[in-house]
Amino acid sequence: MKKIINITALLVLLTLVTNHALAQSKMTEEQKKEAKAKYQAYKEKLNLTEEQSKQVDAINSDWLEGLAGIKNSGAGKMARYKKYKALKATRDKRMKEVLTKDQYKIYQQQQQEMKDEFQERRANRE
């Protein structure tokens, strides 16, 4: 019985490691560099203090983890959309608490620009 549990645990661990490796390999090094550069430009445009920068990093880290959870949930489109909207509302609320009014306006503008860019890329894909 103990052998079966150990083998099962090993298979689960192996599966998780494999999935993690595959998920990370989806972005090329160039795409990773571009994403980091965009994120740095995003933070610079907001003109964050050191404390704000740490808080924004934490908020965005939670955001990305939440997105990954939604993507991997296997739920239906409507359920995923509702989870996404709730996650976005939480992130926006937390950002509003961290940023000044002017910074928050810039944040909202950047969010709209990213949304427009995403929609344009999606329309060109079809």
C-alpha positions in Angstrom: 0.0 0.0 0.0 2.8 2.4 0.9 4.5 1.7 -2.5 1.3 2.6 -4.4 1.0 5.9 -2.5 4.7 6.7 -3.2 4.3 5.8 -6.9 1.1 7.9 -7.2 2.8 10.8 -5.5 5.8 10.5 -7.8 3.5 10.5 -10.9 1.6 13.5 -9.7 4.8 15.4 -9.0 6.2 14.4 -12.4 3.0 15.6 -14.1 3.1 18.9 -12.3 6.7 19.5 -13.2 6.1 18.6 -16.9 3.1 20.9 -17.1 5.0 23.8 -15.5 7.9 23.3 -17.9 5.5 23.3 -20.9 3.7 26.4 -19.7 6.9 28.3 -19.3 8.2 27.3 -22.7 5.3 29.0 -24.5 7.0 32.4 -24.4 10.2 32.8 -26.3 13.1 34.7 -24.7 12.4 37.7 -27.0 8.8 37.8 -25.8 9.9 37.6 -22.2 12.3 40.5 -22.7 9.6 42.5 -24.4 7.2 41.8 -21.6 9.7 42.9 -19.0 10.5 46.0 -20.9 6.8 46.9 -21.2 6.3 46.3 -17.5 9.2 48.5 -16.6 7.9 51.3 -18.9 4.5 50.8 -17.3 6.0 51.3 -13.8 8.1 54.3 -14.9 5.1 56.0 -16.5 3.3 55.7 -13.2 6.3 57.3 -11.4 6.0 55.0 -8.4 7.8 55.4 -5.1 9.8 52.5 -3.9 7.0 51.4 -1.5 4.4 51.7 -4.3 6.6 49.7 -6.6 6.7 46.8 -4.2 3.0 46.9 -3.7 2.3 47.1 -7.4 4.6 44.2 -8.0 2.7 42.2 -5.4 -0.7 43.1 -6.9 0.4 42.2 -10.4 1.9 38.9 -9.1 -1.4 38.0 -7.5 -3.2 39.1 -10.8 -1.0 36.8 -12.9 -1.5 33.9 -10.5 -5.3 34.5 -10.6 -5.2 34.5 -14.4 -3.3 31.3 -14.5 -5.8 29.8 -12.1 -8.7 30.8 -14.3 -7.0 29.5 -17.4 -6.3 26.1 -15.8 -9.7 25.9 -14.1 -11.5 24.0 -16.9 -14.6 26.0 -16.2 -17.0 27.1 -18.9 -16.6 30.4 -20.8 -19.1 32.3 -18.7 -17.7 31.1 -15.4 -14.2 32.0 -16.4 -15.4 35.4 -17.6 -17.1 36.1 -14.2 -14.0 35.0 -12.4 -11.9 37.3 -14.6 -14.2 40.3 -13.9 -14.0 39.6 -10.2 -10.2 39.3 -10.3 -10.0 42.5 -12.4 -12.2 44.4 -9.9 -10.1 43.3 -7.0 -6.9 44.4 -8.8 -8.4 47.7 -9.7 -9.5 48.3 -6.1 -6.1 47.4 -4.7 -4.4 49.6 -7.3 -6.7 52.5 -6.3 -5.6 52.1 -2.7 -1.9 52.2 -3.6 -1.8 54.9 -6.3 -2.5 58.6 -6.1 -5.4 60.0 -8.0 -3.2 61.1 -10.9 -1.3 57.8 -11.0 -4.6 55.9 -11.0 -5.8 57.9 -14.0 -2.6 56.9 -15.8 -3.2 53.3 -14.7 -6.7 53.4 -16.2 -5.4 54.9 -19.4 -2.8 52.2 -19.7 -5.4 49.5 -19.0 -7.5 50.8 -21.8 -4.5 51.0 -24.2 -3.7 47.3 -23.4 -7.3 46.3 -23.9 -7.4 48.0 -27.3 -4.1 46.5 -28.3 -5.3 43.0 -27.3 -8.6 43.5 -29.2 -6.6 44.6 -32.3 -4.3 41.6 -32.1 -7.3 39.3 -31.7 -9.1 40.8 -34.6 -6.0 40.4 -36.8 -5.8 36.8 -35.8 -9.2 35.8 -37.2 
